[in-house]
Amino acid sequence: MTLKKIADVILPTRWADFNLLAFEAADANNQAGAERTETVLALTLGDIHIAPPLVRIHSQCMTGEVFHSMRCDCYEQLHLALRAIAEQNAGVLVYEHQEGRGIGLIEKLRAYQLQDQGLDTIDANLRLGHAVDLRSYRLSVEVLRFLNIHSLQLMTNNPDKIHAVRFSGIEITRRVSADVPANPHSARYLAIKRNKLGHLFNSTADFLDVGDRSVCNPSVLDLADVAGGHRPATLHLVREPARKG
């Protein structure tokens, strides 16, 4: 895979003025044998080398991020990450073009149609002939290498992202929870991610909590638990007092 930076611009946002980098990668290592060009974006802020920066690897979700669909948590997780990076004054958000866990927008909408008929997100993909998750984090890792990041704080609930980063040789100093409040439309989806995909969440009851949940002190998960196959509950990033029990 050959990674090439195409553009580097200032992107003012409500949280901070980020640098937005656009990359192209030519990959000849695919089943068809033909060279394929992929694209990926990276938003960077501050000095990302003085200490392990906060990093979020985020997959594109047009339905959530453009139309604000309430079926998923993508919009909220994207904003959570940008806000957290701004509060730390340093970090990176890698934005992958892998809509619908890699199946693309139209196929994701076909999967939504099956979900409206009662299937869950996994069974819908399988019914359409897709794998449960087609995403690869190889390009994201190449971007982190391009940025000379050797250690980081990783904001994710997805063990696959943890494994991909660790396998690349980049050190994860801590995991930061990507938990966001759910709603009645997304609660089942989040439960499926936890129960069938092994994502690291708190209890289903917490999914239906509402209120202001802002990043103050990012929660930490002992990475040895992930390596050992354990799935301990993570702490929400909240301003309100922690619940007892």
Phi and psi in degrees as GROMACS dihedral restraints (atoms count N, CA, C in turn):
[ dihedral_restraints ]
;  ai    aj    ak    al  type     phi  dphi    fc
    3     4     5     6     1  -111.9    20    10
    4     5     6     7     1   115.3    20    10
    6     7     8     9     1   -96.8    20    10
    7     8     9    10     1   133.5    20    10
    9    10    11    12     1  -133.2    20    10
   10    11    12    13     1   129.2    20    10
   12    13    14    15     1   -78.2    20    10
   13    14    15    16     1   127.4    20    10
   15    16    17    18     1  -100.7    20    10
   16    17    18    19     1   -36.6    20    10
   18    19    20    21     1  -152.0    20    10
   19    20    21    22     1   155.2    20    10
   21    22    23    24     1  -146.5    20    10
   22    23    24    25     1   108.6    20    10
   24    25    26    27     1  -131.5    20    10
   25    26    27    28     1   162.3    20    10
   27    28    29    30     1   -84.7    20    10
   28    29    30    31     1   131.8    20    10
   30    31    32    33     1  -122.2    20    10
   31    32    33    34     1    97.7    20    10
   33    34    35    36     1   -70.8    20    10
   34    35    36    37     1   132.8    20    10
   36    37    38    39     1  -131.9    20    10
   37    38    39    40     1   175.8    20    10
   39    40    41    42     1   -67.0    20    10
   40    41    42    43     1   -18.1    20    10
   42    43    44    45     1   -98.5    20    10
   43    44    45    46     1   -39.8    20    10
   45    46    47    48     1  -171.0    20    10
   46    47    48    49     1   169.7    20    10
   48    49    50    51     1   -92.9    20    10
   49    50    51    52     1   103.9    20    10
   51    52    53    54     1   -89.1    20    10
   52    53    54    55     1   158.2    20    10
   54    55    56    57     1   -91.0    20    10
   55    56    57    58     1   128.2    20    10
   57    58    59    60     1  -109.0    20    10
   58    59    60    61     1   116.7    20    10
   60    61    62    63     1  -108.1    20    10
   61    62    63    64     1   135.3    20    10
   63    64    65    66     1  -112.0    20    10
   64    65    66    67     1   135.0    20    10
   66    67    68    69     1  -126.4    20    10
   67    68    69    70     1   150.5    20    10
   69    70    71    72     1  -121.2    20    10
   70    71    72    73     1   146.5    20    10
   72    73    74    75     1  -134.9    20    10
   73    74    75    76     1   129.1    20    10
   75    76    77    78     1   -95.5    20    10
   76    77    78    79     1   123.5    20    10
   78    79    80    81     1  -126.4    20    10
   79    80    81    82     1   114.5    20    10
   81    82    83    84     1   -94.4    20    10
   82    83    84    85     1    -3.2    20    10
   84    85    86    87     1   -91.9    20    10
   85    86    87    88     1    73.6    20    10
   87    88    89    90     1  -139.5    20    10
   88    89    90    91     1   167.7    20    10
   90    91    92    93     1   -62.4    20    10
   91    92    93    94     1   -33.2    20    10
   93    94    95    96     1   -75.0    20    10
   94    95    96    97     1   -19.2    20    10
   96    97    98    99     1    83.1    20    10
   97    98    99   100     1    -8.8    20    10
   99   100   101   102     1   -91.2    20    10
  100   101   102   103     1   152.0    20    10
  102   103   104   105     1   -70.0    20    10
  103   104   105   106     1   135.1    20    10
  105   106   107   108     1  -124.6    20    10
  106   107   108   109     1   137.0    20    10
  108   109   110   111     1  -101.4    20    10
  109   110   111   112     1   127.7    20    10
  111   112   113   114     1  -115.9    20    10
  112   113   114   115     1   155.8    20    10
  114   115   116   117     1  -124.1    20    10
  115   116   117   118     1   152.8    20    10
  117   118   119   120     1  -155.3    20    10
  118   119   120   121     1   150.0    20    10
  120   121   122   123     1  -115.5    20    10
  121   122   123   124     1   155.8    20    10
  123   124   125   126     1  -140.1    20    10
  124   125   126   127     1   125.9    20    10
  126   127   128   129     1  -100.9    20    10
  127   128   129   130     1   124.8    20    10
  129   130   131   132     1  -121.8    20    10
  130   131   132   133     1   152.9    20    10
  132   133   134   135     1  -145.5    20    10
  133   134   135   136     1   133.2    20    10
  135   136   137   138     1    70.0    20    10
  136   137   138   139     1  -163.9    20    10
  138   139   140   141     1   -86.2    20    10
  139   140   141   142     1   109.2    20    10
  141   142   143   144     1   -94.9    20    10
  142   143   144   145     1    11.5    20    10
  144   145   146   147     1  -119.7    20    10
  145   146   147   148     1   -14.4    20    10
  147   148   149   150     1   -70.7    20    10
  148   149   150   151     1   -27.1    20    10
  150   151   152   153     1  -154.1    20    10
  151   152   153   154     1   161.2    20    10
  153   154   155   156     1   -55.9    20    10
  154   155   156   157     1   117.2    20    10
  156   157   158   159     1   -77.8    20    10
  157   158   159   160     1   158.7    20    10
  159   160   161   162     1   -75.8    20    10
  160   161   162   163     1   127.4    20    10
  162   163   164   165     1  -128.0    20    10
  163   164   165   166     1   134.6    20    10
  165   166   167   168     1  -122.8    20    10
  166   167   168   169     1   125.7    20    10
  168   169   170   171     1   -98.6    20    10
  169   170   171   172     1   114.1    20    10
  171   172   173   174     1  -123.9    20    10
  172   173   174   175     1   131.8    20    10
  174   175   176   177     1   -91.9    20    10
  175   176   177   178     1   137.0    20    10
  177   178   179   180     1   -55.3    20    10
  178   179   180   181     1   139.7    20    10
  180   181   182   183     1  -144.6    20    10
  181   182   183   184     1    94.6    20    10
  183   184   185   186     1   -63.3    20    10
  184   185   186   187     1   -42.0    20    10
  186   187   188   189     1   -63.0    20    10
  187   188   189   190     1   -38.3    20    10
  189   190   191   192     1   -83.2    20    10
  190   191   192   193     1   -44.9    20    10
  192   193   194   195     1   -85.0    20    10
  193   194   195   196     1   -25.9    20    10
  195   196   197   198     1   -97.4    20    10
  196   197   198   199     1   -48.7    20    10
  198   199   200   201     1   -97.3    20    10
  199   200   201   202     1    -1.5    20    10
  201   202   203   204     1    58.6    20    10
  202   203   204   205     1    41.2    20    10
  204   205   206   207     1   -57.7    20    10
  205   206   207   208     1   143.2    20    10
  207   208   209   210     1   -98.7    20    10
  208   209   210   211     1     9.6    20    10
  210   211   212   213     1   -77.3    20    10
  211   212   213   214     1   -17.7    20    10
  213   214   215   216     1  -137.4    20    10
  214   215   216   217     1  -179.6    20    10
  216   217   218   219     1  -110.1    20    10
  217   218   219   220     1    14.2    20    10
  219   220   221   222     1   -64.9    20    10
  220   221   222   223     1   -46.0    20    10
  222   223   224   225     1   -59.7    20    10
  223   224   225   226     1   -47.4    20    10
  225   226   227   228     1   -66.7    20    10
  226   227   228   229     1   -38.9    20    10
  228   229   230   231     1   -67.2    20    10
  229   230   231   232     1   -37.3    20    10
  231   232   233   234     1   -61.4    20    10
  232   233   234   235     1   -47.5    20    10
  234   235   236   237     1   -69.1    20    10
  235   236   237   238     1   -36.5    20    10
  237   238   239   240     1   -57.2    20    10
  238   239   240   241     1   -46.2    20    10
  240   241   242   243     1   -65.6    20    10
  241   242   243   244     1   -45.1    20    10
  243   244   245   246     1   -64.4    20    10
  244   245   246   247     1   -39.8    20    10
  246   247   248   249     1   -66.4    20    10
  247   248   249   250     1   -41.3    20    10
  249   250   251   252     1   -65.3    20    10
  250   251   252   253     1   -42.1    20    10
  252   253   254   255     1   -62.0    20    10
  253   254   255   256     1   -42.8    20    10
  255   256   257   258     1   -64.0    20    10
  256   257   258   259     1   -38.0    20    10
  258   259   260   261     1   -69.4    20    10
  259   260   261   262     1   -28.9    20    10
  261   262   263   264     1   -87.9    20    10
  262   263   264   265     1    -7.8    20    10
  264   265   266   267     1    61.9    20    10
  265   266   267   268     1    18.7    20    10
  267   268   269   270     1  -166.9    20    10
  268   269   270   271     1   142.7    20    10
  270   271   272   273     1   158.3    20    10
  271   272   273   274     1   179.7    20    10
  273   274   275   276     1  -140.6    20    10
  274   275   276   277     1   134.8    20    10
  276   277   278   279     1  -117.6    20    10
  277   278   279   280     1   115.3    20    10
  279   280   281   282     1   -93.1    20    10
  280   281   282   283     1   121.8    20    10
  282   283   284   285     1  -109.2    20    10
  283   284   285   286     1   106.2    20    10
  285   286   287   288     1   -88.3    20    10
  286   287   288   289     1   146.4    20    10
  288   289   290   291     1   -95.3    20    10
  289   290   291   292     1    72.0    20    10
  291   292   293   294     1  -133.3    20    10
  292   293   294   295     1    63.0    20    10
  294   295   296   297     1   -56.9    20    10
  295   296   297   298     1   139.9    20    10
  297   298   299   300     1    63.0    20    10
  298   299   300   301     1    43.5    20    10
  300   301   302   303     1    54.3    20    10
  301   302   303   304     1    34.5    20    10
  303   304   305   306     1    97.4    20    10
  304   305   306   307     1    -3.2    20    10
  306   307   308   309     1   -92.7    20    10
  307   308   309   310     1   -10.3    20    10
  309   310   311   312     1    94.4    20    10
  310   311   312   313     1   163.1    20    10
  312   313   314   315     1   -63.1    20    10
  313   314   315   316     1   -49.7    20    10
  315   316   317   318     1   -64.4    20    10
  316   317   318   319     1   -43.1    20    10
  318   319   320   321     1   -66.2    20    10
  319   320   321   322     1   -33.1    20    10
  321   322   323   324     1   -63.7    20    10
  322   323   324   325     1   -40.0    20    10
  324   325   326   327     1   -66.7    20    10
  325   326   327   328     1   -35.6    20    10
  327   328   329   330     1   -64.5    20    10
  328   329   330   331     1   -37.8    20    10
  330   331   332   333     1   -66.9    20    10
  331   332   333   334     1   -38.6    20    10
  333   334   335   336     1   -59.2    20    10
  334   335   336   337     1   -40.8    20    10
  336   337   338   339     1   -60.3    20    10
  337   338   339   340     1   -40.5    20    10
  339   340   341   342     1   -69.1    20    10
  340   341   342   343     1   -34.3    20    10
  342   343   344   345     1   -66.1    20    10
  343   344   345   346     1   -35.3    20    10
  345   346   347   348     1   -63.9    20    10
  346   347   348   349     1   -21.0    20    10
  348   349   350   351     1   -93.3    20    10
  349   350   351   352     1     1.3    20    10
  351   352   353   354     1   119.9    20    10
  352   353   354   355     1   -14.3    20    10
  354   355   356   357     1   -74.8    20    10
  355   356   357   358     1   154.7    20    10
  357   358   359   360     1   -89.2    20    10
  358   359   360   361     1   177.7    20    10
  360   361   362   363     1   -62.3    20    10
  361   362   363   364     1   -31.4    20    10
  363   364   365   366     1   -77.1    20    10
  364   365   366   367     1   -50.1    20    10
  366   367   368   369     1   -62.5    20    10
  367   368   369   370     1   -33.2    20    10
  369   370   371   372     1   -64.6    20    10
  370   371   372   373     1   -43.7    20    10
  372   373   374   375     1   -60.9    20    10
  373   374   375   376     1   -44.9    20    10
  375   376   377   378     1   -65.1    20    10
  376   377   378   379     1   -38.6    20    10
  378   379   380   381     1   -60.8    20    10
  379   380   381   382     1   -33.2    20    10
  381   382   383   384     1   -84.5    20    10
  382   383   384   385     1     0.0    20    10
  384   385   386   387     1    88.4    20    10
  385   386   387   388     1    14.6    20    10
  387   388   389   390     1  -101.0    20    10
  388   389   390   391     1   159.7    20    10
  390   391   392   393     1   -71.0    20    10
  391   392   393   394     1   164.0    20    10
  393   394   395   396     1   -61.5    20    10
  394   395   396   397     1   -41.6    20    10
  396   397   398   399     1  -146.2    20    10
  397   398   399   400     1   113.4    20    10
  399   400   401   402     1   -95.4    20    10
  400   401   402   403     1     3.0    20    10
  402   403   404   405     1   -69.7    20    10
  403   404   405   406     1   145.8    20    10
  405   406   407   408     1  -122.0    20    10
  406   407   408   409     1   139.3    20    10
  408   409   410   411     1  -104.2    20    10
  409   410   411   412     1    14.8    20    10
  411   412   413   414     1   -61.8    20    10
  412   413   414   415     1   -43.7    20    10
  414   415   416   417     1   -67.7    20    10
  415   416   417   418     1   -38.6    20    10
  417   418   419   420     1   -61.4    20    10
  418   419   420   421     1   -41.7    20    10
  420   421   422   423     1   -64.7    20    10
  421   422   423   424     1   -38.3    20    10
  423   424   425   426     1   -63.2    20    10
  424   425   426   427     1   -36.4    20    10
  426   427   428   429     1   -64.5    20    10
  427   428   429   430     1   -43.6    20    10
  429   430   431   432     1   -62.4    20    10
  430   431   432   433     1   -38.6    20    10
  432   433   434   435     1   -65.8    20    10
  433   434   435   436     1   -41.6    20    10
  435   436   437   438     1   -57.6    20    10
  436   437   438   439     1   -36.1    20    10
  438   439   440   441     1   -82.7    20    10
  439   440   441   442     1     4.1    20    10
  441   442   443   444     1    58.7    20    10
  442   443   444   445     1    40.8    20    10
  444   445   446   447     1   -95.2    20    10
  445   446   447   448     1   120.1    20    10
  447   448   449   450     1  -108.0    20    10
  448   449   450   451     1   -18.2    20    10
  450   451   452   453     1  -148.9    20    10
  451   452   453   454     1   151.1    20    10
  453   454   455   456     1  -157.9    20    10
  454   455   456   457     1   165.5    20    10
  456   457   458   459     1  -100.0    20    10
  457   458   459   460     1   124.1    20    10
  459   460   461   462     1  -104.4    20    10
  460   461   462   463     1   119.4    20    10
  462   463   464   465     1   -89.9    20    10
  463   464   465   466     1   105.9    20    10
  465   466   467   468     1  -165.9    20    10
  466   467   468   469     1   156.0    20    10
  468   469   470   471     1  -109.9    20    10
  469   470   471   472     1     1.2    20    10
  471   472   473   474     1  -100.0    20    10
  472   473   474   475     1   111.7    20    10
  474   475   476   477     1   -58.4    20    10
  475   476   477   478     1   -28.9    20    10
  477   478   479   480     1   -62.9    20    10
  478   479   480   481     1   -37.5    20    10
  480   481   482   483     1   -69.1    20    10
  481   482   483   484     1   -39.0    20    10
  483   484   485   486     1   -60.5    20    10
  484   485   486   487     1   -47.4    20    10
  486   487   488   489     1   -64.2    20    10
  487   488   489   490     1   -40.4    20    10
  489   490   491   492     1   -63.6    20    10
  490   491   492   493     1   -43.3    20    10
  492   493   494   495     1   -68.4    20    10
  493   494   495   496     1   -44.4    20    10
  495   496   497   498     1   -65.7    20    10
  496   497   498   499     1   -38.3    20    10
  498   499   500   501     1   -64.4    20    10
  499   500   501   502     1   -28.6    20    10
  501   502   503   504     1   -74.2    20    10
  502   503   504   505     1   -12.2    20    10
  504   505   506   507     1    96.7    20    10
  505   506   507   508     1    -1.8    20    10
  507   508   509   510     1   -81.5    20    10
  508   509   510   511     1   131.7    20    10
  510   511   512   513     1   -81.1    20    10
  511   512   513   514     1   134.1    20    10
  513   514   515   516     1  -102.3    20    10
  514   515   516   517     1   111.9    20    10
  516   517   518   519     1   -78.6    20    10
  517   518   519   520     1   -27.4    20    10
  519   520   521   522     1  -166.3    20    10
  520   521   522   523     1   156.7    20    10
  522   523   524   525     1  -100.2    20    10
  523   524   525   526     1   131.8    20    10
  525   526   527   528     1  -104.7    20    10
  526   527   528   529     1   128.6    20    10
  528   529   530   531     1   -61.8    20    10
  529   530   531   532     1   140.5    20    10
  531   532   533   534     1  -107.9    20    10
  532   533   534   535     1    23.4    20    10
  534   535   536   537     1   -63.6    20    10
  535   536   537   538     1   136.5    20    10
  537   538   539   540     1  -135.2    20    10
  538   539   540   541     1   155.4    20    10
  540   541   542   543     1   -61.5    20    10
  541   542   543   544     1   144.3    20    10
  543   544   545   546     1  -101.9    20    10
  544   545   546   547     1  -179.5    20    10
  546   547   548   549     1  -140.4    20    10
  547   548   549   550     1   170.5    20    10
  549   550   551   552     1   -58.5    20    10
  550   551   552   553     1   -22.4    20    10
  552   553   554   555     1   -81.5    20    10
  553   554   555   556     1   -25.7    20    10
  555   556   557   558     1  -107.7    20    10
  556   557   558   559     1   -10.0    20    10
  558   559   560   561     1   -58.8    20    10
  559   560   561   562     1   -42.3    20    10
  561   562   563   564     1   -66.2    20    10
  562   563   564   565     1   -41.9    20    10
  564   565   566   567     1   -60.1    20    10
  565   566   567   568     1   -44.6    20    10
  567   568   569   570     1   -66.4    20    10
  568   569   570   571     1   -36.4    20    10
  570   571   572   573     1   -65.1    20    10
  571   572   573   574     1   -38.2    20    10
  573   574   575   576     1   -64.9    20    10
  574   575   576   577     1   -41.2    20    10
  576   577   578   579     1   -61.2    20    10
  577   578   579   580     1   -37.9    20    10
  579   580   581   582     1   -73.4    20    10
  580   581   582   583     1   -49.6    20    10
  582   583   584   585     1   -79.4    20    10
  583   584   585   586     1   -32.9    20    10
  585   586   587   588     1  -107.5    20    10
  586   587   588   589     1   -26.8    20    10
  588   589   590   591     1  -105.6    20    10
  589   590   591   592     1    -4.9    20    10
  591   592   593   594     1    75.4    20    10
  592   593   594   595     1    20.0    20    10
  594   595   596   597     1   -67.7    20    10
  595   596   597   598     1   152.5    20    10
  597   598   599   600     1   -95.5    20    10
  598   599   600   601     1    97.0    20    10
  600   601   602   603     1  -125.7    20    10
  601   602   603   604     1   169.4    20    10
  603   604   605   606     1   -80.5    20    10
  604   605   606   607     1  -171.1    20    10
  606   607   608   609     1   -67.0    20    10
  607   608   609   610     1   158.5    20    10
  609   610   611   612     1   -58.9    20    10
  610   611   612   613     1   -33.4    20    10
  612   613   614   615     1   -59.7    20    10
  613   614   615   616     1   -37.6    20    10
  615   616   617   618     1   -66.9    20    10
  616   617   618   619     1   -21.9    20    10
  618   619   620   621     1   -62.1    20    10
  619   620   621   622     1   -28.8    20    10
  621   622   623   624     1   -94.3    20    10
  622   623   624   625     1     5.6    20    10
  624   625   626   627     1   -68.0    20    10
  625   626   627   628     1   149.3    20    10
  627   628   629   630     1  -126.8    20    10
  628   629   630   631     1   171.6    20    10
  630   631   632   633     1   122.8    20    10
  631   632   633   634     1   176.8    20    10
  633   634   635   636     1   -77.6    20    10
  634   635   636   637     1   117.2    20    10
  636   637   638   639     1  -123.4    20    10
  637   638   639   640     1   103.3    20    10
  639   640   641   642     1  -118.6    20    10
  640   641   642   643     1   156.9    20    10
  642   643   644   645     1   -76.5    20    10
  643   644   645   646     1   120.8    20    10
  645   646   647   648     1  -120.8    20    10
  646   647   648   649     1   -64.2    20    10
  648   649   650   651     1  -125.1    20    10
  649   650   651   652     1    95.7    20    10
  651   652   653   654     1   -53.6    20    10
  652   653   654   655     1   136.4    20    10
  654   655   656   657     1   -76.6    20    10
  655   656   657   658     1   155.5    20    10
  657   658   659   660     1  -122.0    20    10
  658   659   660   661     1   137.2    20    10
  660   661   662   663     1  -114.3    20    10
  661   662   663   664     1   132.2    20    10
  663   664   665   666     1   -65.6    20    10
  664   665   666   667     1   117.0    20    10
  666   667   668   669     1   -65.2    20    10
  667   668   669   670     1   -18.2    20    10
  669   670   671   672     1   -64.4    20    10
  670   671   672   673     1   -29.3    20    10
  672   673   674   675     1   -65.2    20    10
  673   674   675   676     1   -40.3    20    10
  675   676   677   678     1   -66.9    20    10
  676   677   678   679     1   -45.3    20    10
  678   679   680   681     1   -61.5    20    10
  679   680   681   682     1   -31.6    20    10
  681   682   683   684     1   -88.1    20    10
  682   683   684   685     1     0.5    20    10
  684   685   686   687     1    85.9    20    10
  685   686   687   688     1     6.1    20    10
  687   688   689   690     1   -84.1    20    10
  688   689   690   691     1   153.3    20    10
  690   691   692   693     1  -129.7    20    10
  691   692   693   694     1    70.8    20    10
  693   694   695   696     1   -68.6    20    10
  694   695   696   697     1   154.8    20    10
  696   697   698   699     1   -67.2    20    10
  697   698   699   700     1   143.0    20    10
  699   700   701   702     1  -100.6    20    10
  700   701   702   703     1   160.9    20    10
  702   703   704   705     1   -87.3    20    10
  703   704   705   706     1   137.3    20    10
  705   706   707   708     1   -70.1    20    10
  706   707   708   709     1   156.5    20    10
  708   709   710   711     1   -93.8    20    10
  709   710   711   712     1    96.9    20    10
  711   712   713   714     1  -132.1    20    10
  712   713   714   715     1   159.4    20    10
  714   715   716   717     1   -96.8    20    10
  715   716   717   718     1   -30.9    20    10
  717   718   719   720     1   -71.4    20    10
  718   719   720   721     1   157.4    20    10
  720   721   722   723     1   -59.5    20    10
  721   722   723   724     1   146.6    20    10
  723   724   725   726     1   -66.9    20    10
  724   725   726   727     1   145.2    20    10
  726   727   728   729     1   -76.8    20    10
  727   728   729   730     1   150.3    20    10
  729   730   731   732     1   -84.0    20    10
  730   731   732   733     1   147.8    20    10
